[in-house]
Amino acid sequence: MFQVHCLESITRGETELYSKYSIGPFLKGQSLTIGNALRRVLLSNLSGVAITGVRITGINHEFSTIPNVREDVIDILLNLKQIVLKGTINEPTLARLSVSKAGVITARDIQLLGDLSFVDPRQYIATLTAPGNIEMEFLIATGQNYITNNKIDPVIPEGFLSVDSVFMPVTQVNFFVETSRTNATSELESLILEISTNGSVNPDTALTTAAEILERTFNQLKITNTEPLAVPNMDTPAEESQEEQLETIFIEELELSVRAYNCLRRANVHTLADLMQYSSAELLEFKNFGQKSADEVCECLQKKFNLTLP
């Protein structure tokens, strides 16, 4: 059984946490395999919360300017992209900002709902140069990885400007392999893993979550039928074989928009096998799942896997 030791833990700022771990001992060659798998999951598969859209009173497009505000709308969108949130939400939610007094506007001025909070409430948004009135409404959602505004734009409500959404809580992962210090024959080795996060989770939690994701994934490789597999008849469709394959493909492979992805997850649709149990009409019965999301799912299924819902 291998062990995990935290060699170093540093808080460089509210949005920059760093930890260094030694994991092992492993048999020679295993450290590299596990390091690659953990790095990929840490950077791509951990969920986070981010602002996906903003509606600014009196503004219709991103190339506008706001009276008495130093920044133009594009600058504000870039600043909103930098805001780091933490907490849990089950579905996209709204937050509001209303400022009339001249001065600096920061994340602290946004009124959040539920258990959401800002990792750094001092995150700068804009400066109101004279007394006036600026009102904003923010759309906040849960997702994975980094999603550009052009992918978010088709699914956010009318009147909202899309924001590049950085859902990934882990900002950087490095690893290297060293020979185990307790082994003189060089047959064992240790994995040295460095994890940096944006403060929405600590590196310990990120590592544990990544390991759990890998565990669930590899559990699906367990062989439950020890009978020899029959050679399929190539003249007939291998329906059972295809169904088994679909059970191993997660809906993340469809690369759906945040809204469609979250709706499917809340409906306990995790794999393509789960998804293929529904028709496109039945998808519309899912909570907050509209025709646009249903069309998106059908299009991605056809494009990536040449599949059509029943």
Helices and strands as residue ranges (DSSP letters): E 3-13, E 16-27, H 30-44, E 47-56, H 73-81, E 85-86, E 93-99, E 103-106, G 107-109, E 117-118, E 124-128, E 134-144, E 146-147, H 149-152, G 153-155, E 161-162, E 165-166, E 170-179, E 188-197, H 203-219, H 239-246, G 251-254, H 258-266, H 272-275, H 280-283, H 291-305
